[in-house]
Amino acid sequence: MSLREHLYDLRHRLSLALLFLVVGAIFGYIWWDWHIVPHGSLGDIMLKPYCALPAEARGGTASGAIQSCTLLQTTPFEGFMVRMKVGFGAGAVLTSPLWLYQVWAFIAPGLYNKERKFARRFVMYASLLFLIGALLAYYVVPQGLQVLVGFGGGYFTTFFKADDYFSFVLVMLLIFGVSFELPLVIIMLNQIGVLTYEKLKRFRRGIYFGLFVFAAIATPGTDPFSMVALAIAMCLLFEISVQVARVHDRRKAARVSESEEDYSQLSDDETSPLDYQPGAEKPSDKPASYDDVT
């Protein structure tokens, strides 16, 4: 394909990807108050962590008159914008196989078969890890909110704005999902030889400390529960990736030892013990060709 044809193909793939995102956003907007199953609307699912708080912490007054599981809307268009934002996020996740395939269809023709297989596995495991991280964040948010609203010691009444609450939940889902891609990145770097098991083992303590620091900075809330949950999960995933790297390096070393000669450990100034003397060749009745002469 010429450069012009590549640009046309890129425009076509991006148009289809945007179309799928728009369709997903429309579906998410409709799903907001559409009860596909009992308590299965998007609004109920996103509001469930807030509703898990004690009744007195959900906007209750001194007399206990307001105990409902609702949020504040402080501007006329806040409800519409929140519904659009959450609907777009949910639609992008649901239609991700469709618009990600358009990206893959544009890149795949330029890859070798081995690279295509590696890319397919990478995308599959990356999607699975992101989903697991988002699910963990969904179950961590209620505990984090309970810790945050409990700092007042019962002297404050908590009223959450709809935009602030849903932004907090979406950011938590995104941060946990992206953080769970850590083992995939480490394994990929180990496969290509950038990070060896010995290096990971040597810097393990420092990496653990860095993961806790990252969790403290990345989590939007100031509660220790979500920070510790993210840090422990990332440490476990890092340890799994280290063990995978250990197995890979051991198998690689075994393959090298089985080969006839290995000069990879020689220094730059050391000469490899190669035999440069030509061996005796058997006479051949085959007439000389152009390749034989060259």
Beta strands, then each sheet from edge to edge (+ up, - down):
end
